[in-house]
């Protein structure tokens, strides 16, 4: 059996998938694959065109015919990447199965006009907006040059490459060994203490710190003002 690719336009196009056509005893593997493909492709933003290809299921797999709709799902906390594990379940009789789905999306994204080195601060002049097929969903890529700000490249970018969001990092507000102010708030009470940063970190990054007085390790989130908020 060859792999089949589903192209889907926008998130609103996804419809419930009936199970009509299954054999009297078993759900056809092709139906399970199609349910997973349509589910993932349907997560694309409106106007983007997603392509999803589900991997093969073992031809010997025998899952009882489903009395209702097949329900695709992602595991808790999972996100759609270029290769994503998708679950498909049946309520009656109860069963579920997982299969890999390869995802690409055609969307308007920032594409580099030139090669750039790690550590450079790119600007809008370094990119064109072009419609390009990218791995995973387009939400993982930058589409608006106005969002670049002063973020640096954490890895090199080749000419013609789409700019992924995780290729950018904020400049460090805090450097390793620096003394920072750790702030803890609970029940309306605010406690501030001096701590030593254990790594470089930008606004929004998690940071490990050491209390020099006790040696205790702390962890919090760097705030735009350079303080570090410790969760209650």
Buried (B, 14 or more C-beta within 10 A) or exposed (E): EEEEEBEBBBBEEBEEBEBEEBEEEEBBBBBBBBBBBBBBBBBBBEEBBBBBBBBEBEEEEEBBBBEEEBBBBBEEEEEBBBEBBBBBBBEEEEEEBBBEBBBBBBBBBBBBEEEBEEEEBBEEEBBBBEEBBBBBBBBBBBBEBEEBEEBBBEEBBEEEBBBBEEBBBBEBBBEEEBEBEBBBEEEEEEEEBEBBBBBBBBBEBEBBBBBEEEEEEBEBBBBEEEBBBBEE
